[in-house]
Amino acid sequence: TMGTVARIGQVQRGLGGVQLLLHGEYRGAVLQYAQAEGHLEAVVVEAKDLPAAEPNDPAFLALDKELRERSAELGKKSGLPDDVVQQILEGVTEPGRFADLVAGYAEMAPPERQSLLETLGVEERMRRVLLHVQRQVAMLDAQEEIKSKVQEELGERQREMLLREQLKAIQRELGEDTEEDELAELKGRLAKLQLPPEAKKEVERELRRLERTSRESMEAQVIRTYLETIAELPWNDRSEDDLDVAKAAKVLDEDHYGLRKVKDRVLEFLAVRQLRQRRGGQPEESVGNEDDRRAKGSILLFVGPPGVGKTSIAKSIARAMGRKYVRISLGGARDEADIRGHRRTYVGAMPGRIIDGMKRAGTKNPVFLLDEVDKLGVSFQGDPAAALLEVLDPAQNDSFTDHYLGVPFDLSEVLFIATANFLQGIPAPLLDRMETVEFSGYTEAEKLAIARTYLVPRQLGEAGLGPEQLAFADDAIQTLTSGYTREAGVRQLEREIGRVARKVARRIAAREVDRVVVGADEVRAIVGRPTVHPERAAPADQVGIATGMYYTPVGGDIMFVEVSIMRGKGDLVLTGQLGDVMRESARAALTYGMSHAEVLGIPEERIRDHDVHIHVPAGAIPKDGPSAGVTMATALVSALSGVPVRHDVAMTGEVTLSGRVLPIGGVKEKVLGAWRAGIETIILPRENLADLEDLSEAERAAITVHGVGDLGEVLRLAMIRSTEAERRPPAEREPAELLASGR
């Protein structure tokens, strides 16, 4: 153990104990400790310094010089007078003692001091002290730089503040006080608004606060922004409704093809408003009960696949009614504040998207589109769908309170229109507040008409072409529709038309051609091979294969159900990525076949000693739903009985254990999908025949539809009839022959 041997120079007694004044003498190494009469005694020997090997070595002399210069710099930066620093440098010439003296003044932790004390080598001790001195000098330099920057910044701010005050004084002298003018203008705008009592009271309170607050403060800026938001809102401004029903119908037909249900609903809305205003000259607000008076706005929900015109028709509705149009997209919104806004206590608070939309509209009765309401999210920040409940409730939205405004705002005159792709993503309470209008996919005939009327002219314009330079034949558009797109709407079709137009524009710009007429063959030559391969009707009747129909958001199509019989133990094998509902339909179909085996002419051992394998092609695509029940049952009975199924018949419907055929959905899309595949004979549940009204007269005339109520009717229509068997009396026919002949 090593320490410093000190001599006691002075002793003072005080209230806190004894104070000693010590004089350090030399380094001492303790050889032995001993306890004697209440104190420690030790045997100590002096620890001699290890001098440098070459005191006159240039490196050692340079080290000594550097240590003295840096130590002098540290002393001056620490505030020591120059004469004191000079006295220390000149009074201590021995390098080891000088290093010890500087170490005593330098700031370092006790462990570092002890380490220096135990360093007997003079040169090593000098290096370590120099390192500590350099660190302390660097730290003092950094502190000085920071202090200088702060002082400079404060001086600049004070100068800027002084100049601003002088500028204000000059402007006041010249009568050009812009802030006073702006405040007076804001007061005038607010006074003209005819605000509701609650809003007026809040505005007056905020104006008084603004007058008492320093103009340069952050609070004044927040108050001014709030009052400007109030002034920009349409508290009383309205668009005058154009209630001419015939004119509105013309506008809607100009902008969109088809969509008859949607157009009828809008025209009904206009007709009701028109008649309300005519009733005895009474204003609309005085007609009906209190709920009717409050429910001035209607909330429509457009549901359908992408690209069918849900968003664009809302803009046409606004044009037809003569109203302003505003749209907000709610896809991915996860914060309630997106709808209701942030409270003003938050930094950077702002109104919600509803109030912001009303400010952009500039009127209190716009057509307000809430796009993608089925894609609202829920997070720890709240549920925006719940915040929409007040917005879309006609009995409550006349006093909608945004968190930022803090006062009620009337939304009852707004025509809200929401859009969604699926109803499943919308909470039930929110769905209950809206009137659902379903958009179905376009048929090929409708897509052809839309392309002719809207898509081709628009894409020709974007490609810089005129109708005299590029023309599309009908078969070209039909080829693009069936071979290059698979959608319910027309977005991809428009992109493909634009793709053709751009390639033709390039050829015309290169002076290769002057005019191009695009037909089906030219489409393949320009854009390449088809990318979509829809199913086509089977070429011939087959045993164990029946044609079904299915519906997806992009339209309808046909599918084949294949059944094979092999020796086994009566097991049922299902493949093709079938969902639970389809698996249950397959088991129900097998049970029906087993329970009606005798009537259907199926030998008992054919069921008992054979396995049944049901497969639905396109195994990479998951499938589910009850509507394939009759198709599975028909293919199963065909495989077990050996009677082929007609290839020109498509069917759909849910089947029960007793053979009843129940109604299903998506009839229009399924029927049109089968028709596109080349099938003109359709089997539907009898309850679904009314859904054929959604088809056009030309489409209904092109197909033959049979309504059925039980599986027996399906089998009689779908199975191949045996002409030879029909010539024999019924008593002499086999059960399968009776089935095939329809008896």
Summary of the structure (lengths in Angstrom):
residues: 743
radius of gyration: 45.8
end to end distance: 118.5
largest distance: 143.8
contacts: 2248
relative contact order: 0.05
helix: 50%
strand: 18%
